[in-house]
């Protein structure tokens, strides 16, 4: 007998060789129908795979990430089966699950896929899914695998096999299709009830522009038809909220070929947004004792060699420029500059903690194919700060940073978020990570303790830490459910040694500080991109770059409009006057399109009585009130976010 420990701590005994599906059936038939995969000792497994020793078991449904990804991975294989049945000479690259759905990279020779082909493939997939073919896992030798794909004539799979060894090669088969795959997969094709192939794109083999360009097919599937309907409706809503479209329509930012790809130009309204976000951050940081610093946009190669960034991040940095026989790099991160600032003057334990903050512009060489609106750019304005503290101060400082995140979530109406706690992989010490196992162990435990104590939702993932210490990446979800990795909170135990940073402790001895690297508001680029989609361009009053529009019915009331404008500007509102010789209906419609929070319509009656006819964006007529009362109302609304 073996012992299976469930997430609630319950321990059940089963015969060796039991599957996770059988465990689910022993709990309830209802649960068994929902389960898609299993997490066995932290690794996602096939639901039908035998468990032969004591294990921790978590059953994964559609609601868990592991369940969805297993479902979509299996769907990629189903699409591959349909492709092979339709195009017998097709060759396959890779077909992984992604954030939403899956793709498969394929080589169809001279055939170019059409929308009609996609619909035919959808039909074929539905027919194959209904056959209820089992996904069967088998372990094969490298020689067997090479023989199979040589006979099949698939050079892409043969290339993948070059990186694999005996004992780590598995095949998966369903129906007439066999693939090289680590898995896991759902039990059978009949789990897949709803299918939509979304788009066709080009993709270089293994992401290398020197390799052949393959055809990439994107698709998504669901265990219920209604889920597909909901998803397609969501896609339509996302189109309306696409930050690239909204950014252009609302005159927030632009790109220009002559400036360069990935280098956004912020228009006046974008500049106003940035100013408001910086003001919010500076206010909160000032209250928490942060000191503002400034650093240059370039630095000598030796700085990034000392920090260790250059060996790890060289591909993400712009090529160096040489001056006076010395190489200089555009700044890709603020960290080493702040370390130099900390080390510029002696520090005592009485000075600690030191919190240095900067909205520093950094530059990263993103590949052209990875650039995406404001989300992936080459110029980044970062809400950056580094906290230098003692070990005794660490818990409180780390907790304060997390509390600041939560405060911002409330301000921006972010209801769903999760901390992604990234740890190191011990086998990669000295390669991917700084080789100091004891410090890794102690700092990871400190971070874990803070997360548990704070009660914040978090998951723990291995082998995703920064090279210098564990980190937390903050994942947030927009109002329409789109997921963003928006910010970070990192522990750095390496840089103090590299930069010889120290403070004098109470025993008059030199001591290394711990360093916390945090960026709660991410970069202006990514965060404003998120906010555009989150609010659908309808920014709350305090944040809107154009807060109030005054719409005089005719030129006769321009003087009153200007009087109102000055009154509102005195309270630091951004106010425009629509002085065009247009009918009031058109002025209202145009202002609605600009998504200005408030419109004040003024005519003869309003001018005579010192009132305004108030309209709220998206809500229409709000009635008439005195100008004084409206100012008070607007100030009260803004104050809610301060």
VENLIN-V11574 format. One record per backbone hydrogen bond with DSSP energy under -0.5 kcal/mol. CO is the residue of the C=O (numbers start at 1). NH is the residue of the N-H. Records with the same first field share a line. If there is no record, write none. Layout:
# VENLIN-V11574
CO = NH, NH
This chain:
# VENLIN-V11574
2 = 4, 14
3 = 5, 55
4 = 6, 12
5 = 57
6 = 9
10 = 6
12 = 4
14 = 2
15 = 18
18 = 51
19 = 23
20 = 24
21 = 25
22 = 26
23 = 27
24 = 27, 28
28 = 32
29 = 33
30 = 34
31 = 34, 35
37 = 60
38 = 40, 45
39 = 41, 58
40 = 43
43 = 40
45 = 38
46 = 49
47 = 21
49 = 20
50 = 52
51 = 17, 18
55 = 5
56 = 41
57 = 7
58 = 39
59 = 61
60 = 36, 37
61 = 64
64 = 68
65 = 69
66 = 70
67 = 71
68 = 72
69 = 73
70 = 74
71 = 75
72 = 76
73 = 77
74 = 78
75 = 79
76 = 80
77 = 81
78 = 82
79 = 83
80 = 84
81 = 85
82 = 86
83 = 87
87 = 90
91 = 107
94 = 105
96 = 103
101 = 98
102 = 219
104 = 106, 217
105 = 93
106 = 108, 215
107 = 91
108 = 111
111 = 113
114 = 118
115 = 119
116 = 120
117 = 121
118 = 122
119 = 123
120 = 124
121 = 125
122 = 126
123 = 127
124 = 128
125 = 129
126 = 130
127 = 131
128 = 131, 133
129 = 132
133 = 189
134 = 136
135 = 137
136 = 173
138 = 171
141 = 145
142 = 146
143 = 147
144 = 148
145 = 149
146 = 150
147 = 151
148 = 152
149 = 153, 154
153 = 155
154 = 158
155 = 159
156 = 160
157 = 161
158 = 162
159 = 162
160 = 163
161 = 164
165 = 168
168 = 170
169 = 140
170 = 181
171 = 138
172 = 179
173 = 136
174 = 177
177 = 174
179 = 172, 181
185 = 47
187 = 135
188 = 191
189 = 192
191 = 193
194 = 222
196 = 198, 220
199 = 218
201 = 216
203 = 214
204 = 207
205 = 208
207 = 209
208 = 211
212 = 205, 214
214 = 203, 216
215 = 106, 217
216 = 201, 218
217 = 104
218 = 198, 199
219 = 102
220 = 196
222 = 193, 194
224 = 227, 228
225 = 228, 229
226 = 230
227 = 231
228 = 232
229 = 233
230 = 234
231 = 235
232 = 236
233 = 237
234 = 238
235 = 239
236 = 240
237 = 241
238 = 242
239 = 242
242 = 246
243 = 247
244 = 248
245 = 249
246 = 250
247 = 252, 253
248 = 251
251 = 269
252 = 267
254 = 265
256 = 259, 260
260 = 263
262 = 264, 378, 379
264 = 266
265 = 254, 267
267 = 270, 271
268 = 272
269 = 273
270 = 274
271 = 275
272 = 276
273 = 277
274 = 278
275 = 279
276 = 280
277 = 281
278 = 282
279 = 283
280 = 284
281 = 285
282 = 286
283 = 287
284 = 288
285 = 290
286 = 289
291 = 357
297 = 331
299 = 329
300 = 303, 304
301 = 305
302 = 306
303 = 307
304 = 308, 309, 310
308 = 312
309 = 313
310 = 314
313 = 316
314 = 317
316 = 365
321 = 323, 328
323 = 326
326 = 323
327 = 301
328 = 321
329 = 299
331 = 363
334 = 337, 338
335 = 339
336 = 340
337 = 341
338 = 342
339 = 343
340 = 344
341 = 344
342 = 345
347 = 504
348 = 351, 352
349 = 352
353 = 355
354 = 356, 388
355 = 291
356 = 386
357 = 293
358 = 360, 384
360 = 382
362 = 380
364 = 366
367 = 370, 371
368 = 371
372 = 375, 376
376 = 372
378 = 364
380 = 362, 382
381 = 524
382 = 360, 384
384 = 358
385 = 518
386 = 356, 388
387 = 389, 516
388 = 353, 354
389 = 514
390 = 394
391 = 395
393 = 397
394 = 398
395 = 399
396 = 400
397 = 401
398 = 402
399 = 403
400 = 404
401 = 405
402 = 406
403 = 407
404 = 408
405 = 409
406 = 410
407 = 411
408 = 412
409 = 414
410 = 413
413 = 415
415 = 417
416 = 477
418 = 420, 475
419 = 421, 459
420 = 422, 473
421 = 423, 461
422 = 471
423 = 464, 465
424 = 426
425 = 428
426 = 429
428 = 431, 432, 433
433 = 430
434 = 436
436 = 440
437 = 441
438 = 442
439 = 443
440 = 444
441 = 445
442 = 446
443 = 447
444 = 448
445 = 449
446 = 450
447 = 451
448 = 452
449 = 453
450 = 454
451 = 455, 456
457 = 419
459 = 421
461 = 423
466 = 469
467 = 434
468 = 493, 494
469 = 466
470 = 491
471 = 422
472 = 489
473 = 420, 475
474 = 486, 487
475 = 418
476 = 484
478 = 481
482 = 478
484 = 476, 486
487 = 474
488 = 519
489 = 472
490 = 517
491 = 493
492 = 515
494 = 497, 498
495 = 499
496 = 501
497 = 500
503 = 505, 511
504 = 349
505 = 508
509 = 505
511 = 503
514 = 389
515 = 492, 517
516 = 387, 518
517 = 490
518 = 385
519 = 488, 522
522 = 383
523 = 527
524 = 528
525 = 529
526 = 530
527 = 531
528 = 532
529 = 533
530 = 534
531 = 535
532 = 537
535 = 538
537 = 539
540 = 543, 544
545 = 547
546 = 597
547 = 598
548 = 576
549 = 551, 600
550 = 552, 578
551 = 602
554 = 557
555 = 558
557 = 561
558 = 562
559 = 563
560 = 564
561 = 565
562 = 566
563 = 567
564 = 568
565 = 569
566 = 570
568 = 571, 573
569 = 572
573 = 575
574 = 547, 548
576 = 550
577 = 579
580 = 582
583 = 586, 587
584 = 588
585 = 589
586 = 590
587 = 591
588 = 592
589 = 593
590 = 594
591 = 596
592 = 595
597 = 617
598 = 549
599 = 601, 615
600 = 551
601 = 613
602 = 553
603 = 607
604 = 608
605 = 609
606 = 610, 611
610 = 627
612 = 614, 625
613 = 601
614 = 622, 623
615 = 599
616 = 619, 620
620 = 616
623 = 614
625 = 612
626 = 630
627 = 631
628 = 632
629 = 633
630 = 634
631 = 635
632 = 636
633 = 637
634 = 638
635 = 639
636 = 640
637 = 640
638 = 641
639 = 642
